[in-house]
Every structure is written in structure tokens, then in C-alpha cells.
Amino acid sequence: MKRLNLIFAAVICVVGIAVVSCTKENASTPQSITSAADAVQTDNAVVGITDLIDDYQSINTTAFVDPTLKAAGANTPVTIKGLRRDSCATVTIVKTPTLTGTTITGATVTFKIDFGTTGCLGHDGKARRGTITSTFTWVKAGGWSRVSTIDLYVSDVHHVGTQASTFGVTGAFNHALFTEVTDLTITAKDGTWKKWSSNYQRELIEGNAGATSAKIFKITGSSTFSNSAGETASYTITVPLTKPAACKTPTAGTVVVVNKAGVSTTIDYGTGTDCKTGVTIKFPGDKNGKGALSRFIKFGI
């Protein structure tokens, strides 16, 4: 889902871009396909921000060691100039220990990524301005929970909202499990907006052994979507999504989108673990199957 850019011309069958040929009968795009495409695009924006926070956290691992292992006397707030992936960003980290008497029993970390106000061209070629501020709280089970406040422009599109991510473990092998609750409003330059509310679970099914292992996540959960045009839809993962960390998007799984008219559309990521170039959106047609469509939507770079 990371850095997904839908070439929506494939959906509306513009000559030279459409993957599936159009007929007079199916030339107009059903609203359910529009809702599904918008939902995927919005979900991509959420995942892109989640990945951005994860990336910055991963290169600042020294700020997230078990706080109870700190040397004696390290019991006051410490401000750290963090490492950055983008040369125009500023990372500020403030680590505050939690004390029980004189014993360090935990910590909180305020982690701010500031892209400035004029446009920071990132390593991925996207221009960003604004901030993401995350507050991490140490979890004794072996990780950190975080609450992130997002006020970020990406290519002049405004993203505002919050995300709460809680760390845990699951199963006999204690796989890392992240529960992520996100509320995000995305406002385009013309003032139109899309809103996304989701509750996802990300289980690390491969790569729990260490940072050098290839990581693969299994994603489950559901979301709701709305926009300034009055459209609403639910977005439910019916077959868990598989997403290798090395791929920008899921490589397997199925999502069902139901719009406000009650029409279901299927988003099919297929099967396997190889990185893919797009996703298939399927529209069932009417009760007799008339007007059924299947569109392959390419992912952008």
C-alpha cells in the first residue's frame, strides 16, 4: 500500500491507458468502483505515513532501548538530535524516565519529525512540509506504544489526524503484533476532502528474529471512508493482506468495499509474496450479473 498512486484513467477507460477494453455498456464507471478506488488511494496515504514513522524510528534505535537498563543517574529528561532520512528534515527526541522512588521503571519519548514550512524534498521524491509528533510509552513486554499527531502536507495535499499504535505479541512463537487505530482527513488543493478511520492489526509473520531478517506482515481489520461529495463506504479485509517490508503494496489478500448504496466491490491483491505492479477491482454488476466489470489498476512509482 506504500506510495500507491492509482492511474484512475484505467478505471474510466481512457484510450491508451485502460488495461481492459471498454464497451458502450460498461463505458461509465459505477460509483462502487469509484468508492473502491478512493478507499485504496486513501488507505495508501495512511500506510505511507505509518511507514514514514516506522522508518524514522528504525534509524533512531538507541532512543528506544529498555530504559531500565540505563546507567545509574540517568534519571532526568534527555534531549537528543535524532538521525534523519531526509536531509531537509529535523528530528528532535526527548526521553523522559519514569521513576519509582529512585529506580527507573519506564520512560516516555517525544519524537518529532519536522519537515519545515517551505517544502522538504524527501529521499522518495515527495515534497513534504509540516510535522509528525509521536509520543512513545515503554511497554515492559518488550516494546513501545505510540500516539502520533499528524499535520503534514505531501505535495501540497494536507493530511491531518492521529494514529495510536500498540505493541504486543501473539501466538506460540510470540510474533510481534501492532494494533493501529487511525483517523485521518486528507484535503486536496481544491478543498475537497477524504476521511479515513481504521482499526488494523499488523502481525509480523516473518522476520521476528532480528533486523537483518526479511520482514513480512499479515494485516487484518476494517475501515470506514467518506468524502466531501457525500460518498461513504466500509472497507473490510476479508482475506488477510500479506505485505513484505520490501514491497510498496500488499502482495496477497482480499478487501470488500461496500458503498452507501449497499453495493459490494472486491479489491483483489492476488496471491504470493512477489512485489506486484497493481491491484484488481471487481464490480459484480446487477442481480443478473449484467454490467460486471474487472479492472486492473496499476500502481505508480
C-alpha positions as CSV (number, residue, x, y, z in Angstrom):
1,M,0.0,0.0,0.0
2,K,3.0,2.3,0.4
3,R,3.3,5.0,-2.3
4,L,0.3,3.8,-4.3
5,N,-0.8,6.2,-7.0
6,L,-3.9,5.0,-8.8
7,I,-3.9,5.6,-12.5
8,F,-7.6,6.2,-12.4
9,A,-7.7,6.5,-16.2
10,A,-7.6,2.7,-16.2
11,V,-10.9,2.7,-14.4
12,I,-12.7,5.2,-16.7
13,C,-11.2,3.6,-19.8
14,V,-9.2,6.4,-21.3
15,V,-7.7,5.3,-24.7
16,G,-4.1,4.2,-24.4
17,I,-4.2,3.6,-20.6
18,A,-7.1,1.3,-20.0
19,V,-6.0,-2.3,-19.2
20,V,-9.3,-3.8,-20.0
21,S,-11.1,-2.8,-23.2
22,C,-14.4,-0.8,-22.8
23,T,-17.7,-1.3,-24.5
24,K,-20.7,1.1,-24.7
25,E,-22.4,-1.0,-22.0
26,N,-19.6,-0.5,-19.4
27,A,-18.1,2.8,-20.5
28,S,-19.4,4.7,-17.5
29,T,-17.7,3.9,-14.2
30,P,-20.0,2.6,-11.4
31,Q,-20.0,4.6,-8.2
32,S,-18.9,1.5,-6.3
33,I,-15.7,1.3,-8.3
34,T,-15.1,5.0,-7.7
35,S,-15.6,4.4,-4.0
36,A,-13.2,1.4,-4.0
37,A,-10.5,3.3,-5.9
38,D,-10.8,6.2,-3.5
39,A,-10.6,3.9,-0.5
40,V,-7.4,2.2,-1.8
41,Q,-5.9,5.6,-2.5
42,T,-6.7,6.9,1.0
43,D,-5.5,3.7,2.7
44,N,-2.3,4.2,0.8
45,A,-1.8,7.6,2.3
46,V,-2.3,6.2,5.8
47,V,0.2,3.4,5.2
48,G,2.7,5.8,3.7
49,I,2.6,7.9,6.9
50,T,2.9,4.8,9.1
51,D,5.9,3.6,7.1
52,L,7.4,7.1,7.4
53,I,7.2,7.0,11.2
54,D,8.5,3.4,11.2
55,D,11.4,4.4,9.0
56,Y,12.5,7.3,11.2
57,Q,12.0,5.2,14.4
58,S,14.2,2.4,12.9
59,I,17.2,4.6,12.3
60,N,17.0,6.0,15.9
61,T,17.0,2.7,17.8
62,T,19.3,4.0,20.5
63,A,16.5,6.1,21.8
64,F,14.3,3.1,22.3
65,V,16.4,0.7,24.3
66,D,14.9,-0.7,27.5
67,P,15.0,2.4,29.8
68,T,15.6,0.2,32.9
69,L,19.0,-0.8,31.5
70,K,20.3,2.8,31.6
71,A,23.2,3.6,33.8
72,A,22.5,4.8,37.3
73,G,21.9,8.5,37.5
74,A,20.3,8.8,34.0
75,N,17.1,9.8,35.7
76,T,16.4,13.2,34.1
77,P,14.9,14.2,30.7
78,V,17.4,13.9,27.8
79,T,17.1,15.8,24.5
80,I,18.7,14.1,21.5
81,K,19.1,15.4,18.0
82,G,17.8,12.4,16.0
83,L,19.0,10.9,12.8
84,R,17.1,11.7,9.6
85,R,16.4,10.0,6.3
86,D,15.8,13.3,4.5
87,S,18.5,16.0,4.6
88,C,15.9,18.8,5.0
89,A,14.1,17.3,8.0
90,T,14.8,17.9,11.6
91,V,14.3,15.2,14.2
92,T,14.1,16.1,17.9
93,I,13.8,13.4,20.6
94,V,13.1,14.0,24.3
95,K,13.4,10.9,26.5
96,T,11.9,11.3,30.0
97,P,12.4,8.4,32.5
98,T,9.6,7.2,34.8
99,L,10.8,6.8,38.4
100,T,9.6,4.7,41.2
101,G,11.5,6.2,44.1
102,T,15.0,6.4,42.6
103,T,14.5,3.4,40.3
104,I,13.9,3.8,36.6
105,T,10.8,1.7,35.8
106,G,10.0,3.1,32.4
107,A,10.1,6.1,30.1
108,T,8.3,8.2,27.5
109,V,9.8,9.5,24.3
110,T,8.6,12.5,22.4
111,F,9.7,12.0,18.8
112,K,9.1,15.0,16.4
113,I,9.8,14.9,12.7
114,D,9.7,18.4,11.3
115,F,9.8,18.9,7.5
116,G,9.7,22.7,7.8
117,T,7.3,25.2,6.1
118,T,8.7,25.6,2.6
119,G,8.7,22.0,1.2
120,C,11.2,19.3,2.0
121,L,12.1,17.1,-1.0
122,G,12.4,13.7,0.5
123,H,14.6,10.7,-0.5
124,D,11.5,9.3,-2.2
125,G,11.0,12.4,-4.4
126,K,7.9,13.7,-2.5
127,A,7.8,17.2,-1.2
128,R,6.6,17.5,2.5
129,R,6.1,20.3,4.9
130,G,4.7,20.2,8.4
131,T,5.2,17.8,11.4
132,I,4.6,14.4,12.8
133,T,4.9,14.3,16.6
134,S,4.8,10.9,18.3
135,T,4.7,10.1,22.0
136,F,6.1,6.7,22.8
137,T,5.5,4.9,26.1
138,W,7.6,1.9,27.1
139,V,5.9,-1.4,27.3
140,K,7.5,-3.9,29.6
141,A,6.6,-6.8,27.4
142,G,9.4,-5.6,25.1
143,G,8.4,-2.6,23.0
144,W,6.8,0.8,22.8
145,S,3.3,2.0,22.2
146,R,2.9,5.3,20.4
147,V,0.4,8.0,19.7
148,S,1.2,10.2,16.7
149,T,-0.3,13.6,15.8
150,I,-0.1,14.3,12.1
151,D,-0.2,17.7,10.5
152,L,1.6,17.1,7.2
153,Y,1.4,18.3,3.6
154,V,2.6,15.8,1.0
155,S,2.8,17.5,-2.5
156,D,0.5,20.3,-1.1
157,V,-2.1,17.8,0.0
158,H,-2.9,18.3,3.7
159,H,-3.0,15.2,6.0
160,V,-4.4,15.9,9.5
161,G,-5.2,13.3,12.1
162,T,-4.0,10.9,14.7
163,Q,-2.7,7.3,14.9
164,A,-2.4,5.1,18.0
165,S,-0.2,2.1,17.7
166,T,0.1,-0.5,20.4
167,F,2.8,-3.2,20.5
168,G,2.1,-6.7,21.7
169,V,3.0,-10.3,20.9
170,T,0.8,-13.2,19.7
171,G,0.9,-17.0,19.3
172,A,3.2,-19.7,20.5
173,F,6.2,-18.0,18.9
174,N,5.4,-14.5,20.3
175,H,5.2,-12.8,16.9
176,A,5.2,-9.0,17.1
177,L,1.7,-7.6,16.8
178,F,0.8,-4.0,16.3
179,T,-2.8,-2.7,16.7
180,E,-3.2,0.6,14.9
181,V,-6.2,2.9,15.2
182,T,-6.1,5.8,12.7
183,D,-8.2,8.8,12.0
184,L,-7.0,10.9,9.0
185,T,-8.5,13.7,6.9
186,I,-6.9,14.4,3.6
187,T,-7.7,17.7,1.9
188,A,-6.7,18.4,-1.7
189,K,-5.5,21.7,-3.0
190,D,-9.0,22.4,-4.4
191,G,-10.5,22.0,-0.9
192,T,-12.2,18.6,-1.5
193,W,-11.5,16.1,1.3
194,K,-11.5,12.4,2.2
195,K,-11.7,10.9,5.7
196,W,-10.4,7.5,6.8
197,S,-11.0,5.8,10.1
198,S,-9.4,2.4,10.5
199,N,-8.6,-0.3,13.1
200,Y,-5.9,-2.7,11.8
201,Q,-3.8,-5.4,13.3
202,R,-0.3,-6.0,11.8
203,E,1.3,-9.3,12.7
204,L,5.0,-9.8,11.8
205,I,4.8,-13.4,10.5
206,E,8.3,-13.5,9.1
207,G,11.4,-11.6,10.4
208,N,10.8,-11.7,14.2
209,A,14.3,-13.0,14.7
210,G,16.1,-9.7,14.0
211,A,16.6,-6.6,11.9
212,T,18.5,-8.5,9.2
213,S,15.7,-10.9,8.5
214,A,13.3,-10.3,5.7
215,K,10.1,-9.0,7.3
216,I,6.6,-9.9,6.1
217,F,3.4,-8.6,7.8
218,K,-0.1,-10.1,7.9
219,I,-2.7,-7.3,8.0
220,T,-6.3,-7.7,9.2
221,G,-9.1,-5.2,10.2
222,S,-11.6,-2.8,8.8
223,S,-12.1,0.9,8.0
224,T,-14.7,3.5,7.1
225,F,-14.3,6.1,4.3
226,S,-16.2,9.3,3.5
227,N,-15.6,12.3,1.3
228,S,-16.8,15.8,0.6
229,A,-19.0,14.6,-2.2
230,G,-21.1,12.8,0.3
231,E,-19.9,9.3,-0.5
232,T,-19.4,6.8,2.3
233,A,-18.1,3.2,2.3
234,S,-16.9,0.4,4.6
235,Y,-13.6,-1.3,3.8
236,T,-13.2,-4.8,5.3
237,I,-10.2,-7.1,4.9
238,T,-11.9,-10.5,4.2
239,V,-8.7,-12.4,3.4
240,P,-5.7,-11.2,5.4
241,L,-3.3,-8.9,3.4
242,T,0.3,-10.1,3.1
243,K,2.9,-7.2,2.8
244,P,6.6,-7.9,2.6
245,A,8.5,-4.9,4.0
246,A,10.5,-4.8,0.7
247,C,7.3,-4.2,-1.3
248,K,5.4,-0.9,-1.6
249,T,2.0,-2.7,-1.5
250,P,0.4,-5.9,-0.3
251,T,1.1,-8.9,-2.5
252,A,-1.9,-11.1,-1.5
253,G,-5.3,-10.8,0.2
254,T,-8.8,-9.5,-0.5
255,V,-10.8,-6.4,0.6
256,V,-14.5,-5.9,0.2
257,V,-15.8,-2.3,-0.1
258,V,-19.5,-1.6,0.4
259,N,-20.7,1.9,-0.6
260,K,-23.7,3.8,0.8
261,A,-26.0,2.2,-1.7
262,G,-25.0,-1.2,-0.4
263,V,-23.1,-2.3,-3.5
264,S,-20.1,-4.5,-2.8
265,T,-16.9,-4.3,-4.8
266,T,-13.9,-6.6,-4.3
267,I,-10.3,-5.4,-4.3
268,D,-8.1,-8.4,-5.1
269,Y,-4.4,-8.3,-4.4
270,G,-3.9,-11.9,-5.6
271,T,-1.6,-14.4,-4.0
272,G,2.1,-14.9,-3.4
273,T,4.9,-12.8,-1.9
274,D,6.4,-11.2,-5.0
275,C,6.1,-7.4,-5.4
276,K,3.3,-6.5,-7.8
277,T,2.5,-3.7,-10.2
278,G,-1.2,-3.2,-9.5
279,V,-4.5,-4.5,-8.0
280,T,-7.7,-5.8,-9.5
281,I,-11.0,-4.1,-8.6
282,K,-14.1,-6.3,-9.4
283,F,-17.7,-5.0,-9.7
284,P,-20.4,-7.7,-9.7
285,G,-22.9,-5.9,-11.8
286,D,-26.7,-6.1,-11.3
287,K,-28.7,-9.0,-9.8
288,N,-28.4,-10.8,-13.2
289,G,-24.7,-10.2,-13.5
290,K,-25.2,-7.6,-16.2
291,G,-22.6,-4.9,-16.2
292,A,-20.0,-6.9,-14.2
293,L,-16.5,-5.4,-14.5
294,S,-13.0,-6.2,-13.6
295,R,-10.3,-3.5,-13.8
296,F,-6.6,-3.9,-13.2
297,I,-5.3,-0.6,-11.7
298,K,-1.6,0.0,-12.0
299,F,0.4,1.2,-9.0
300,G,2.5,4.3,-9.6
301,I,6.2,4.7,-8.6
